[in-house]
């Protein structure tokens, strides 16, 4: 079909003008919506207790809006040009053509905005996409499994809005009584030149902003156009190809030297600061050495149960709700033994925490685990987990010597999780109990028993079909969880915790009946769980108390427990208790260690977002992404530190660097990957 040429009423310059006007209108509209969302979630323009890096003056805010409009126009321009040309070929009338071009230009950015807002609303400022990708074993399927419950509703709404936009376009085309006037789309070469010019100007301005203004960079990283622009510019400015461009966080202190970049392995004592933090690693601090596993005999070998709970908060132990004890089993164990209030995970993520608990190590230098200790002392070892303990590949723990092994991978038909990816797959506590019961019912070994038990039920979304309601009241399902329903969420979580506590009691009774004596019991969790504490839900994205303090209850073992207690000390504490001279009936004791502290890290140990010390006095953390050290209620740039605080910061970084080197020696073919 041949279309007539543009009429006198619609010359070529009119089409170009229409394109420019629609591009500007789309960009301005998107910017206004983004400004509202940024203010609502981050108080970016007015400041306040929600604001991490607010604009200090109104001119700063207006400048940010101008830059954001320019960036949005850069993305809207090509889409608008393409749709105007296509609309002309489809013989759409003026109103329908303009509406469709406006929607096509602004719709993708607005859709991405609402998806990002949904994620920020649930996960808060602590959420870090890079950390999420690293912690899920670099599996895109895991990221989808994590994000899917949060974005399902926005995506569904987006689909409906898209269908609605199509319907409106059709209605406008049918009701517009003006005759069809073919309008040539903007000249392709002119559109390309204009888009290229917008891109070049945007690149220069965004690069300048990224290097000079934390507040503007913070805002840009929370918009789709800004995020994409920063990522592209990071790749383009990575001149030395070390994975870090000019706008990457952490900053590359030597952009033209590939040997020096964030997370680079230090060469001790060479006078060069390879990672750009805290100076060169002194040779005397470079050789990280861990205490080897105890080889002492165990005079007495009682049955031992180790419960490692998933996402179980420390402050749940001893809680009552509506006059009912939430954790009567744990409370009873604590009365006969001890409940430690200052026990901490090194990392708020399951894979690393399980590694530290079982190996008693930060780096796995011995190559053995607590499972080997019990096997070497003549125990029958059974391992039951309600989740997938494959841990995205090599977990650093050898399960080959376990006599009976069960995890959720063997029971896909009974899962309560939607997805079967390693980080999501889970079966309910009842299935774990059933497997334990079958094992105990057929076990005839004369050897003493060590059993590892993991319950997953206190993991997000904390509720599923068939979970008994033990606390009363309304329980939320996944689609109802929202920051505005924190009280209902707490009740829902307590109910899951109460069910797990009851399951612990039943397992203890089954083991007691099977072996004829009451077993020694240890209960700990891999990490805590934030229930919108500080605006975040989940774990693994902050070194705060909600996400890293863990319950630790011991009964029936004469353990000596130094506080603050680290998960990696559990293996030694068990060995010392079983190889010592104190009678088994002796209660565990707390020992306040002089200068005791727990090293914590956020993300992979090789490339953490944060590192820190947890002490009796509080926490001391360093954030690589912002180069900020937390001091009481303030954050201070590392370059501003002096005296003892500077020395403490340097010591923290040097300890991490020595751990990083130890890991590199354990896996010589692997190098830190940004």
N, C-alpha and C positions, 0 to 999 in steps of 0.2 A: 504494500500500500504506500502511495506517495502522499506525503503531507504537504499542504501549501506552505509557501514561505511566510515568514512573519509579516503580519499586516502593518500598515502605517501606524495603527493604534497601539501596536506592540512591537516597537523596534528592538534591535539587539541590545542596546544599552539599557532598555527597560528590564530585560531578563537578567543582566548582570546586576542591576540595581536591586532587583527582587532577591537575587541570591545573597547579596551583601546584607540586605536588611534582615532577611530571615536568619542568616548566620549570626548576626549581632543579637537579634531578638532571642534566638535559642541559647546563645552563650550567656546572655544576661539573665535569662530565666533560670538556667541551671545554676548560675552563681548565686542567685538569690536563695534558691532552695538549699544549696550547700551551706550558705552563711547561716541560715536558720538552724540546720542540723548541727553545724559546728558549735554554734552558740548554745544550743539546747543540751548537747552532750558534753562539751568541753569548756564552756564559758570562755571561748577564745577571745571575744571582743570586749567583754566587761570584766573579766577576771573573777576571782572568788575562790571558794574552797575546792571547786571542781577543776580549776584551771591549772594545768601543769606549766605551760609557757604562754601566758596571755600577752596580747599586744599592750604595750605601755601607754600608747597615745592613739587618739583617733586617726591622725594622719597615717600611722602604721597600719591600722585596720583598713583604711581606705586604699592604701597602696597594695595591700594583700588582695583586696577584692578586685582591683584593676588587673593585677597579675593573673589572678585566677580566671577572670573573664577572658583575658588574652589566651590563656591555655585552653579554656573551653572552646573558644572560637577556633583555635587550631584544629581541634578534633571535630567540631561541628561543620566546619567549612566543606571538607570533601564530601561528607554524607549529604549535606544539603544540595551540593552541585549535582551529585549523581541522581538524587531523587527528583530534582526539578527536570533533568533531562529525561528520565524514565517516565515521569508523569506526563510530559508532553507527548511521548510516543504512545502512551496509553489514552491520549485524548482526554485527560482530566481537565475539568473546568477550573477557573481561577481559585475559588474557595477551597475546593478539594485538593488542588495542587499545593497550595500554600500550607494548608493544614498538614498534609502528609509530609511535606518537606520539613516543617517545624518539628513534627513528632519524630521523624527519622533522625534529625540532627540532635535533638535533646534527649530522646528516649533512652538510648544505650547508656549515656552518662547518668541519667536519673536512676535507671535500674541498678547500675553499679553502686550509686550513692546509697540507695536504700538497703542493698545487700550489706555494704560496709557498715552502715549505721546499725543494722541488726546485729552484726558481729560485735561491734564496739559496745552496743547496749548490754550484751550478755557478758562479753569477755573483758570489757574495760580496757584501760590504757596498758594493762599488763600484757595483753595479747601481742605476740610477736610472730609473724608469719614464718620468718626464717627459723625461729626456734621450733615452731610447730612442725615444720617440714623435717628438720633434723631429728626431733624427738620421735617422730613416727617412722623412723628408719628410711626417710626419703621416699616414702610410698605415697603417691598421689591418691591412691584409693583410701589411705588412712585419713588424709586431709578431708576427703569427701565425706567419710564416715563421721568425722568430728563435726564438720560444718553443716551436714545435711539437716539435722534436726532444727538448726537455727534459721536456715534459709528456705526451708520448704514452703512456708507460708508466703514470704516475699516473692519467691519464684512463681508460685501459683497465682498470686495477685498480678504479677507482671504479665503472665500469659493472658489473664482475663483483660487486663488493660490493653494489651496488644490487639486482642480480638475486638475490644471496644473501639480502639482507634481505627481499625479496618472498617467497622460498621459505620462510624461517624464519617469517614472518608466517602463511603458509598452513599450515605444519606446526603452529604453536601453535593456530591456529584449529581444526584438525581433531583435535588430541589433547587439547584442553581439555574435560574431561568435565563441567564446570559448565554449567548451562543459561545461555542468553543472557539477560542482564539489561540492558535498555535503560537507559542512563545519559545523561541530557541533558547536552550540552556546556555549557561555561560560558556564562552569559548574555552575549550579544553586547555589550550596552552596558557591562557590568561588565568584559569582556575589553578593550574599547577604552579604557575609563577607566584600567585597570591598565597597559596597554601605553603609553598616553600619559604616565602618571605616571613609568613606568620611563624612557621616552625623555627626558622633561624633566630628571629627576634625573641621568641619564647625561650629557646635554648640558652641564649646569652643571659637573659634576665633571670631564669630559674637557676642557672649555675651561680650567678652572683649572689642570689638570695640564699642558696644552699650553703655557700661559704661564709655568709655574714650574719644571717638572722636565724636563730634557733626557733623563734616563734613562727616565722613564716614557713620554715621547713616543716615544723610540726603540723601546721595547717595543711600544707600541700600533701603531706604523706597520708592525710585522711580524706583525700578526694581522689577519685579514679584517674582524672587527667593528670593531677600532680604526681600520683604514685607512678604511673606509667612513664611520665616525663623524667622523673628522677632515676628510674631504673635504666631507661635508655641512655641518659646522660652518664650514668655511672659506667656503663659498658664503653661508651665512646671515650671517656676520659681515663680509662684504665690503660695508660700509656705503657707501663712496664709489665702488663699482663699478669699481675699477681692476684687478680680477683677483686681488687679494691680500687674504684674510681674516686674522683675528687669528692663526690657527694655520698659515698658509702659510709655507713656507721658500723663499727668504729672507723675513725679517720685513719687514712694512710699517711704516716708522718714523712714518708719518702716516696712520693708518687713516681719518681723516675728510677728507683732502685728496687728491683724485684726481690732482693734478699731481705728487705725491710718492709714489713706490712703487719697489720693486726693478726695476732695468733701465730706468727712465725715462731718456729722453734728457736730458743735462745742458744747461742754458743757461749757457755760460761767463761767469764774472765777474758773475753777478747776485746773488751772496751767498746763494743757495739751493742746498742739496744735494738735487737732485731724486731721486737714486737712494738716498740715505741712507747712502752709503759714502764715507769719506775726504774729506768736505767738498766745497765747491764747486769745480768745475773751473776753474783759472786760465785767463784768456784767452790767455796766452802759450803754453799747452800744448794749445790746442784745435785748432790747424790741423795735422792730420796730413798730411804730404806725402811721397810716395815718389819715388825717383829715376826719371826717365822712361827708357824703353827706349833703348839705345844706337843711334845712327844711323851709327856709324862703319863704313866698308867692311871686308869680309873679304878680305884679300889672297890667302889660300889657302882652298879650300873642299873639305875632305876629306869622304868619306862618314861619317856620324855615326849611331850607334845609341844610343837612349835606352831602357833597360829600366826600367820602373816595376813592381815586383813587389808582389803583394798579401800583406799580413800577414807579411812576411818579417823575422824577427828578426835584429838586428845580430850577436848572439853566435853565430849559426850559421856565419858566414864564418870559415874557417880551422879548423873543428871536424873532429875525426876520431871515428869510431865503429867499434868492433871492428877497429881498425887500418886503416880505409878513410877516405880523404878524403871528406868530405861535399860540399865545394864546390871541386873541383879547377879548374873553369873560372874562378871568381871569384878563387881563389888565384893562378892564372897571370896573370890581368889585373892583380892587385895587385902581383905581382913586377915586371911591366913598367911599372906606373904607380904607383898609390897606393890604399890602403884607409884610409878615414878612420874612426877609432873614436869620434869625437865629432860625429856628425851626428844631427839631431833633426827630427821632424815638429812642426809647430805644433799639430796636432790629431790625435788618434788615430783618425780616421775617414776613409774613402776619399774621399768627395765633396770635403771641404775640403782634404785633402792634395793631391789631384790638381789642384785649383784653384791652390793655392800653388805647386806645382812648375811648372805650365805658364805661369802668368801672372807668376811672380816677384814676387808682390804679396800683401799681406794683405787688400786691399780692392778690387783690380781697377780702380784709378784710370785706367790707360792704355786699358783696353778691348781690349787685344791680348794675344797670348800668344807663347810660344816657337815655336809652329807658324807664326805670322805672320813671325817673324824669319827663319826658314829660307826661307819663300816669298819674302820681300822680297829675299833674297840669291841668288835664282835656283835654289833647291833644288826637287827633286821630293819631296813630303812624303807618306809612307805611315803609316797609323795602324792598328795591330792590337791588339785587346784581347780577352782571354778572359772578360770580364764585360760587364754592361750599363752603358755609360758615359753613359746618359741622365741619371743622377744625380737622379732624382725631379723632372725638369723642367729649368729653367734652371741650367746648370752654371757659368755665367760664362766659358765658353770657346767661341769660335766655331770650329766644325769645317768651315765651308762651303768653306774654301780648300784643304782636304786633297785630294790627288790620288787617293788610294786609302784608303777607310775601311772597317774591319770591326770589329764587336763581336758579342757573344753573341746579340744580338737577331736577327741574320741567320741564326742557326744553331740554332734551338730543338730540332730533331730530334737534335742531337748533344750536348745538354747532359748534364752529370753531376749537376746540382743537381736536387733534388726539385721545387722551386718555380720559377716563371718571373717572380716579382716583381723589380723593378729591383735590390734589394739582395741577391738570392739567385741570380739567373740566372748560370750559368757553364758554359763549355765547357772541356774538358781541353787541356793544352798541345799535344798532338798535332794538334788541329784548328787551333790558331793557327799551328803550324809548317806545316801543309799549305796554309793560306791564304797564308802568306808565300812558300812555295815556288812556288805557282801565280802569284803576283804577279811574283816575280823571273824566272820562266821566260818570261813574256810581256812583260816590260819592255824597251823599246828606247830609252828616253830618254837623251839625252846629258848631261842635267843631273845634278849631284851629288845624292846620295840622303841624305835624313834619314828615319829610321824610328823610330817610337814603338812599343814592344812591351810589352804587359802580360800576365803569367801569373797566373792566379787560384788555382792548385792548393794553395798553402800556406794558404788560408782554411779555417776550420772546415767540415767535420769532418776535413780533412787526409788523407783517404783515400777512394777510391771504386773501384768494380769496374773492373779493367783497369789500375790504376796499378801499374807494375812495382815489385817489392820489391828495392831496390838496397842496403839496409843489413842485410838479414837479420833474423831474429827475428819475433816476433808483431806484426802490425799491427792496430790497433783499428779497428772500424767505429763509426759514430756511436752505436749503442746500447750500446757497451761503454765509452765515455768516462766516467770518473768520477774524483773527486779521489783515490780510493784507488789509481788506476792511473797515477800521474804518470810513472813510469819508462817504461811502455809507451806512454804518450801522447807523451813526448819522442822515443822511437824512431819512432813513427808520423809525427810532424811532421818529423823529420830526413829520413825517406824522401821525403816530399813535396818538401822543400827540395833534396834531392839530384837528384830528377827535374827540377826547375826549373833547377838549375845545368847539368845536361846539355843541356837544351833551349836554354839561352842559348848554349852552345858550338856547338851545331849551327846555330843561326841565324847566328852570327858567321861560321862557315865558309861557309854558303850565300851570305851577302852578299859575302864576300871573293871567292868564285868568280864571282859575278854582275857585280861592278864592277871586278874585276881588282886591287884593292889591299885591304890590311887596313883595316877601318874603325876610326875612333875609337869607343870604347865607354864609356858611362856607365851604371852600375847603381845604382839606389836603390829604396827601397820606400816605399809610402804611409805606413806606420806599422808598429809592431812587433806582437807578439801575446803575450798573457799565457796561459801554459799552467798554470793554477792557481798562478801566482806570487801570493802574498798572498791565496790562496783564490779567485781569479777566472780565468775562461777567456774569451778573446775580446779585444776592443779597444774603445777609444772611451769608457771610463768612469773612467780615472784618468790622471794626468800622470806616471806612473812610468816607469822606464827600460825595462821589458819592453814597454810599449805605445807609447812615443814615440821610443826610440832606433832609428835605421834604418841599414842597411848603405849605404855610399857608396863605390863603387869606380870609378876613372877610369883609362883607358888610352888613349894616343894623342892627348891634348889637353894643352897646357901651361897648365893651370888653376892659378890661385892660390886656395887654399882657406883661408879664415879659420875658425878653430875657437873655440868650438863653432859648427858649420855648421848653418844653417837651410835648409829646403827652398826657401823663397822666394828664396834667394840663387843658386839654380842657374842661372836664366836669365841673370843678370848675369855669372856666372862663365863661362858658355859664350860669351857675346858678347865678353867681355874677352879670352878665350883666342883666339878666331878673328879678332879685330880687332887683336891685339897684334903685336909684332915678334919674339916668341920663336918659334923653329922648332918645328914640330909634334912633332918627336921629343924635345923637351925634356920631362922628367918633370914631372908636377904637383908643386907644393910646398905644404906647410902653412905657414900664417902664424898664429901665436897672436895674435889681436887683443886690443889693450888694452881691457879692459872689454867685450869682445864677449859678447853674450847673445842668447838666443832667446826670443821671446815665445810662450807656449803657452796654449791655452784648451781647455776641456772642454765639448763641446756646441756649439750655434750661437754664433757670435761676438757676436750681439746679446743673447743671454740665456744666458751660460755658467754651468755649475755651479762651475767653478774657472778661475782664471787664474794665470799664474806666469811666472817667469824661469828659464831654464836657463843656467847659467854654468859656467865652468871649475871653480868651487869646489863646485857642486852646484845644488840647486833651491830656489826660494823661491816658495811658492804661497799663494794666498788662496782659501778656499772660501766662496762666497756663501751656501750652504745652512746652514752652521754658524757663519758669521762668525769663522772661525778661520784664522790665519796659521801655516803650517808653519815651524818654526824648528828645524833639525837634527832631533832625534828627538822633538820636542814640538810640540803645537799650542797656540797662544795666541790668546785673543780679541783682535780688532783694537783694542778700546778699552783694552787693557792695554799696548799698545806705546808705547815712548818712544824719544827720540833718533834715531840713525841708522836703526834698524829701522823706526820709524814713518815716517820720510821715505822709505825704500825702499818700504814698503807704499803710501803715498800716490802715489808715482811710478808704481808698477805699475797702480794703479787709474786714474790719470789717463791713462796711455797707452792702456789699454783704452777709456776713455770717448772719447778722441779717435778711436780706430778705429771705435767705434760711431757717432760723428757722421759720419765719412767714409762709412761704409756707408749711412747715412740720406741723405746727399747724393747718393750714387750711385743709390739707389732711393727717391726722395722720397715715393712713395705708400705705402711699407711702414713700419711701425712695429714695435718690439719687442713680441712677443706672449708673455705669461707662460705 
